[in-house]
Amino acid sequence: MNLRPSYIYYTQDSISNRFGWSTSHSNMYIGETLDALINGLATVNSIPRIGVFWQNGKWFTKDNRRLWVFRKAEELGNVDVITVDIVPEVEPNKFTTFNHGSSVRVRRNDPGGVAWRRFSAESIRNQSQRQIAAEKSEPRSNEYTDNGCVHTYLGVKSFWTFCLIICLVLFFAIFYAET
């Protein structure tokens, strides 16, 4: 079965920053594995599949470090979907997540790797630039376009605020005119 990494949730609240000795990425930083994936030195298929199980309406995995790598690769636009294996549910005491598996903390605060950080910073800059461009090109909620001309209209709140200001101006004009 194929799933987007972002559709899979973590079972733990934190993960080690290195893969274990018994894995194919033995004792590598998880960020270095992500670098290898980004740079084409590794492929999604060269990284062992993660096992998933369905619980409470979500797909979870106990392969949290590999999920971290795949999720980051998806964020950077390098991975769309991954092939997963369906496995039995884990015991409830193995669930240590505090946020329903939406994110995980990397222990020792250093996942390692260099390239993914550079791509991450660039993608954040590009995303910000795309968002600014979209905001400039999209009409505001109080604007409409007719034959290429942009028209602005007052909303209900703006209309009543305008009326209140006119009333106050008239009140003070009459008050001061009488004194």
C-alpha positions in Angstrom: 0.0 0.0 0.0 1.2 3.6 -0.7 0.7 6.5 1.7 1.9 10.1 1.9 4.3 10.3 4.9 2.2 13.2 6.2 -0.8 10.8 6.6 1.2 8.6 9.0 1.5 9.5 12.7 4.3 8.9 15.2 3.8 6.6 18.2 6.5 8.2 20.3 7.1 11.6 21.6 10.8 11.6 20.9 13.3 9.7 18.7 17.0 9.2 18.8 19.0 11.3 16.3 20.8 8.2 15.0 19.6 4.9 13.5 20.4 1.8 15.5 23.2 -0.6 14.9 21.0 -3.3 13.5 19.6 -1.2 10.6 20.8 -0.8 7.1 21.7 2.8 8.0 23.7 1.6 11.0 24.5 4.4 13.4 23.9 7.2 10.8 22.3 10.4 11.8 18.8 10.6 10.6 19.6 13.9 8.9 22.4 12.3 7.0 20.0 9.7 5.7 17.7 12.5 4.6 20.7 14.2 2.9 21.4 10.9 1.0 17.7 10.8 -0.1 17.7 14.4 -1.2 21.0 14.1 -3.1 20.0 10.9 -4.9 22.5 8.7 -3.0 19.6 6.8 -1.5 16.1 6.2 -2.8 12.8 5.6 -1.0 13.2 1.9 -1.9 16.7 1.6 -0.5 15.4 2.6 2.9 13.5 -0.3 4.6 9.7 0.1 4.4 7.9 1.3 7.5 5.1 -0.8 9.0 1.8 1.0 9.7 -1.3 0.1 11.6 -4.8 1.7 11.7 -5.9 3.0 15.1 -8.4 5.7 16.1 -9.0 6.7 12.5 -5.3 7.2 11.7 -2.3 5.3 10.3 0.5 5.0 13.0 4.0 3.6 12.8 6.5 2.4 15.3 9.3 3.2 12.8 9.4 6.8 13.9 13.0 7.7 12.8 12.3 6.5 9.2 9.0 8.4 9.3 10.8 11.5 10.3 13.1 11.1 7.3 10.2 10.5 4.9 8.1 13.4 6.3 11.0 15.9 6.0 11.6 14.6 2.4 7.9 15.2 1.7 8.1 18.7 3.1 11.0 19.4 0.9 9.2 18.1 -2.2 11.4 15.0 -2.7 8.9 12.4 -1.7 5.2 12.1 -2.6 4.3 8.6 -1.3 6.0 5.7 0.2 5.2 2.0 0.1 4.3 0.7 3.6 3.5 -2.7 5.1 0.5 -3.2 7.3 1.5 -4.6 10.7 -0.4 -5.5 13.9 -1.1 -2.7 16.4 1.5 -2.0 19.1 0.8 -2.4 22.8 -0.7 0.7 24.4 2.3 1.2 26.6 4.4 1.8 23.5 2.4 5.0 22.7 4.4 7.8 24.3 3.2 10.6 22.0 1.7 13.7 23.7 0.2 15.2 20.6 -1.6 12.3 18.9 1.4 11.6 16.8 1.5 14.8 14.8 5.1 15.5 15.5 8.1 14.1 17.3 11.1 15.6 19.1 14.6 14.6 18.0 16.7 13.9 21.1 20.1 15.6 21.5 18.7 18.4 19.4 20.8 17.5 16.4 19.4 15.2 13.7 22.7 15.7 11.7 22.9 16.3 8.0 23.6 19.5 6.1 21.8 19.5 2.7 18.3 19.1 4.1 18.8 22.2 6.3 19.8 24.3 3.3 16.9 23.0 1.2 14.6 23.6 4.2 15.7 27.2 4.5 15.3 27.8 0.8 11.9 26.2 0.7 10.7 28.4 3.6 12.0 31.5 1.8 10.3 30.3 -1.5 7.1 29.5 0.4 7.1 33.0 2.0 7.7 34.6 -1.4 4.9 32.6 -3.0 2.6 33.6 -0.2 3.4 37.3 -0.5 2.9 37.1 -4.3 -0.4 35.3 -3.8 -1.6 37.9 -1.3 -0.7 40.7 -3.8 -2.5 39.0 -6.7 -5.6 38.0 -4.8 -8.3 40.6 -4.4 -9.2 41.5 -0.9 -12.6 40.4 0.5 -13.9 43.9 0.0 -12.7 44.2 -3.7 -14.2 43.0 -6.9 -13.0 43.3 -10.4 -15.2 44.5 -13.3 -13.7 44.8 -16.8 -10.2 45.0 -15.4 -11.0 47.7 -12.9 -10.7 47.0 -9.1 -13.6 48.3 -7.1 -13.7 48.6 -3.3 -16.9 48.6 -1.4 -17.6 49.2 2.3 -18.6 46.2 4.3 -21.5 46.3 6.8 -19.1 47.1 9.7 -17.4 49.8 7.7 -20.8 51.3 6.8 -22.0 51.5 10.3 -18.7 52.9 11.5 -18.9 55.5 8.8 -22.5 56.4 9.9 -21.4 56.7 13.5 -18.5 59.1 12.6 -20.9 61.3 10.5 -23.4 61.4 13.4 -20.7 62.4 15.9 -19.4 65.1 13.5 -22.9 66.5 13.0 -23.6 66.4 16.8 -20.4 68.3 17.6 -21.0 70.7 14.7 -24.5 71.5 16.0 -23.4 71.6 19.7 -20.6 74.1 19.0 -22.8 76.1 16.6 -25.2 76.8 19.4 -22.6 77.9 21.9 
